[in-house]
Amino acid sequence: MYRKYLLKRDFWAVPKKNGDEPNCYVKHDVAIGGIYAYLRHRGVKITVNGESRFFNNFNDLESYLDQLRLSTRNDTSEFMAIINRRSTTKLLRQIPF
């Protein structure tokens, strides 16, 4: 059940080396970094910036993931990311090959 939910929330499955079913799912956010989800017997453990929390309720998990997204979202930082991307692209196009 948690597998489908994590895939809908844009997490990527990390396969095990021996070919078994994946038990780790990863999502990358520009502001937060890596968000790791580990499937457990009756729930999922979310690890962000070295802090782990266990969830066995979809509502709690959804509110936590939404809180992560909203707490790091800042209009000025998105604006600055666009400006930085444009200036980097312009600089890279000026490099002679």
C-alpha positions as CSV (number, residue, x, y, z in Angstrom):
1,M,0.0,0.0,0.0
2,Y,2.8,2.4,0.9
3,R,4.6,1.5,-2.3
4,K,1.9,2.8,-4.5
5,Y,1.5,5.9,-2.4
6,L,5.2,6.7,-2.6
7,L,5.3,6.2,-6.4
8,K,2.3,8.6,-6.8
9,R,4.3,11.2,-4.7
10,D,7.2,11.0,-7.2
11,F,9.5,8.8,-5.2
12,W,11.9,6.5,-7.1
13,A,12.5,2.9,-6.2
14,V,16.1,1.9,-5.4
15,P,16.5,-1.8,-6.3
16,K,18.4,-4.1,-4.0
17,K,21.7,-5.5,-5.3
18,N,20.4,-9.1,-5.3
19,G,17.4,-8.3,-7.4
20,D,14.7,-8.4,-4.7
21,E,11.9,-6.0,-4.3
22,P,13.1,-2.5,-3.4
23,N,12.6,-1.4,0.1
24,C,14.0,2.1,-0.3
25,Y,12.4,4.9,-2.2
26,V,14.1,8.3,-2.9
27,K,12.9,11.7,-3.8
28,H,15.1,14.8,-4.3
29,D,14.1,18.3,-3.6
30,V,16.3,21.3,-4.4
31,A,15.8,23.0,-1.1
32,I,15.7,19.9,1.2
33,G,18.0,17.4,-0.6
34,G,17.3,13.7,-0.5
35,I,14.1,12.4,1.1
36,Y,14.4,8.6,1.8
37,A,11.5,6.3,2.5
38,Y,12.1,2.8,3.9
39,L,9.3,0.4,3.8
40,R,8.8,-1.4,7.1
41,H,6.4,-4.2,8.3
42,R,3.4,-1.9,9.0
43,G,4.5,1.5,7.9
44,V,7.2,3.6,6.4
45,K,10.2,5.3,7.8
46,I,11.0,8.8,6.3
47,T,14.6,10.2,6.7
48,V,15.3,13.8,5.9
49,N,18.6,15.5,6.7
50,G,19.5,12.8,9.1
51,E,16.2,12.9,11.0
52,S,14.0,9.8,10.9
53,R,10.3,9.5,11.6
54,F,8.1,6.4,11.4
55,F,4.5,6.6,10.0
56,N,1.8,4.0,10.0
57,N,-1.0,6.3,9.0
58,F,-1.4,7.7,5.5
59,N,-2.9,11.0,6.8
60,D,0.1,11.7,9.0
61,L,2.5,10.8,6.3
62,E,0.8,13.0,3.7
63,S,0.6,16.0,6.1
64,Y,4.4,15.5,6.9
65,L,5.4,15.4,3.3
66,D,3.2,18.5,2.5
67,Q,4.7,20.3,5.5
68,L,8.2,19.5,4.2
69,R,7.3,20.9,0.8
70,L,5.7,24.0,2.1
71,S,8.3,24.8,4.8
72,T,11.1,25.0,2.2
73,R,9.1,26.7,-0.5
74,N,9.9,30.3,-0.9
75,D,9.0,32.5,-3.9
76,T,12.2,34.4,-3.7
77,S,14.3,31.3,-3.7
78,E,12.4,30.0,-6.8
79,F,12.9,33.3,-8.5
80,M,16.6,33.3,-7.6
81,A,16.9,29.8,-9.0
82,I,15.5,30.9,-12.3
83,I,17.9,33.9,-12.4
84,N,20.9,31.8,-11.5
85,R,20.0,29.2,-14.1
86,R,19.6,31.8,-16.8
87,S,22.9,33.5,-16.0
88,T,24.7,30.1,-15.9
89,T,23.3,29.2,-19.2
90,K,24.4,32.5,-20.7
91,L,27.9,32.0,-19.3
92,L,28.2,28.4,-20.6
93,R,27.1,29.5,-24.1
94,Q,29.9,32.0,-24.2
95,I,32.6,29.4,-23.7
96,P,34.4,28.6,-27.0
97,F,34.9,25.0,-28.0
